[in-house]
Amino acid sequence: MSQLRIAEVFGPTIQGEGALIGEPTVFVRTGGCDYRCAWCDSMHAVDPAFRHDWANMSPDAVWQEVQRLSDNTPLTVSLSGGNPAIQDFAPLIQLGHAAGYRFACETQGSIAKPWFGQLDCLVLSPKPPSSGETVDWAAFDRCVAAGETAAQTVMKIVIFDDADYDWARVAATRYPQLPLYLQPGNDEVDPSVAVDPQVLADKLLWLVDKTMADRWFTPRLLPQLHVLLWGNKRGV
């Protein structure tokens, strides 16, 4: 069984965004990413400069930690990062499913893996122009195909500005079969800096006003709930 590079395992806490918002969750955050988004809020799991803080763990060791944190109570385990698609999570998913746990994964859709099809929820989150990254739609298509047997596959896009919003409307037309979730982005990425909840609330209202004015009723609009509740704390 291959080792997994793990930046942190934490929880249970509530899922703060996306299709499973509000759901009690244990997070398995991986180390390493093929993107360098301008507004990344988890650089401790992305930048190789932090690799000495990452742990090399077997799937069994990760599973034992998930069980310990959850008191052996089946709940949702979220695979995040970094980009969890870099690694092989099939053995961990198999261990968890055997015990009644559910598995979600959020990835930008740059790398497809066969284990996507074993997930209870695959969240594909293509990065808009404000990220500084360019989406490879052929790779994204492969991720969609890999997730065809997942219990649920959705698309989530973070919106920072008008350009992101316009880009999201075009992206949505490519994948009408995927439920779409939009959320306003958090400009402050330093975990030591407090976040003003009113600023995020205002950005959400801006997004609501834009979609309603455009009569765009397809997406579900969500806050970044974890930021509103706990601020910019690392690891939430």
N, C-alpha and C positions, 0 to 999 in steps of 0.2 A: 504494500500500500504506500503510495507516494506521500511525502510530507506536505503540509500546507503552511504557507507563510501567513501568520496571523498577527495583525496589528493589535487587536483587542477583542475580547469576548465580554459582553456586559449585558446587564438587565437582571430581571425583567423590567422593562419600562414600556411606555406606550409608543406605538409607531406614530411618528410625527407628520407623515406626509403620504400622499399617494392613495392608491386604492384601498389600502388596509389601515388608513389613518384611525387612530384611537384604539387599535388592537394591542393587547398585551403581547410583548415580543422580547425574545432574547436575540441580541445582535452578534453576529460573527463577522467582524470587519477584517478583510484581508489586507495584506501589504503588497503594494505594487499596482501600477496603472500604466496603460498605454496612452493616456491623455494627460494634458496639463492645462486644465480649464483655468481661465483668468480669475474666476471667482470661487475656486475650489475651497471648501470649508473643512476639508479633512486631509490636509497635506501630510499629516503625520502617518497617513496610510498610503501615500502616493509617492512622495519624494524618497529616492534611495538614500538620501542623507540620514533618514530615520531607520534604515534597515537594521541597525544594531539593536533597535527597540522591538523589532518584530520577533516573534517566536516561531521556530520550526516545530510544528505539532503534527502528530499523526491524526487521522480522522477519529480514531478511538479516543485520543486525549481530548480533542475538541468536544466530542460527544459527551465525555465524562464531565467536562466543565459546563456544558449546556444543562445536563441533568442536575448538577449541583446547584446552579443558579436558579433553576426552575423548580427545585424540590421535587424532581421527578414528576412534575405535573405537565402533561402534554399541552403545549401552546405553539405559537408560531415562532419559527427561527428565521431571521432575515439575514441573508448573505449579502454583504455590502462591501464597500472598499473606500478607495482604490477601485479596481475592476475585478470582481470575483470570477469573471469568466476566464481569466488567465489560468485558473487552477482547476483541478478535478475534484468536484464536490459530490460526485456520484456515491462514493462509499459512505460519506456522512449522511446524505439524504436517505440512503437505504437504512442505516442504523436508526435514524430518527423516525422514519415512517413505520418501522417495525414496532415502535413504542407509541405510536399514535400522534407524533408531533407533525406539524405542518411546516412546509418550507417555502419561503419567498426569496426572490433574488432581484436586485436592481442592478442594471448594467446599461451602459450607453449604447449597446448594440453594435460594437465594433468587432467582437469575437463570438462566434457561435460554438456552442458545446452540446453534445448529445444529451447531457444531463438536464438541459433546459426542459426537456419533455417530461421529466419526473417531478417538476415543481408543482406546487399548489397555486403559486402565483408568480408569473414572470413579468417584471416591470421593465420595459424597454424605454430608456430615457435619452433620446437623441439630444445632443447639445446644440443650442441655438447660436447665432452669430456672436453674441456677447461673450461666449466662452472662449473665443479665439480658435476653436477647433472647427474642422470641416467634416461633416458626416459622409462616410462612405456608404451610400445607399445600397450598393450591392451586398456589402457585409451586413448591413441592417436587415436586408431581405433574408439572408441566410439565418440570422437570429430569429426572425419571425417564423421561418420554416422549422427551425429546431424546436421552437416552443409550441408547435401545433398540437402536441399531445399533452401539454401542460393543462392543468385544470382551468387556469385562467391566464390570459396574456393581455396586458394593457400597455398603453403608451402614456408617458408622463413627460411634460415639457415645462421647464422653469422659464418664466418670462421676466426680463429685466426692463425692456424698453419697447418702443414701437417696432423697431426692426425685428426683435425677437417675436413679437406678436404676429407680424405679417408672415414671418418665416413659419411659425407654428400653423397658421392657416393653410399654407401650402403643404406642409408636412402631413397635416391631417388628411388631406385629399389623397395622399398616397396609400393610406392604410385605413380606409373607412370601416374595416372589420374590427379594428382595435378600439375598445373603449378608451376615451381620451380624458386625461386629467391635466389641468393647468394650475400652476401656483406661482405667485410672485416670488422673485428671488430676493435673497438677503444680501445686501451690498457689503456688510461687515463680516469679514472672514477671520479676523483675529479673535480667538476664543477668550482672550483676556479683556476684550472691549465689550461693554454692555450694549445690548440692542434695545432701541426704543420701540416698544410694541406698537405705538401709534404710527410710526413710520411704516411698519409692515401692514398695519390695518389700512392705512391710506393707499398703499400699493395694491392691496386686494380690492379695495373699492374702485380704484382706477381700472383694474382688470375686469371687474364686474360691469362697470359702465361701458367699456369698449365692446365687450361681447354682446351686451344687450343692445347697444346702439347699432351694431352690425347684424343683429338678429341671428347671431351665431349661437345656437342652442345645443350643439353637439357636446362640447366639453363640460366636465364637472370642474368647478372652480374651488380650490382648497387653499387654506393658509398653510404656512409652515408651523404647525401646531407646537412642535418641540421648541422652536425659537421663541414663540409667544409665551410659552409657559416657563421655560428655564433660561432664556437668554441664549448666549452664544457659547455655552459650555461645551468643551470638547467631549466627544464620546456619546452625545445624546442624539 
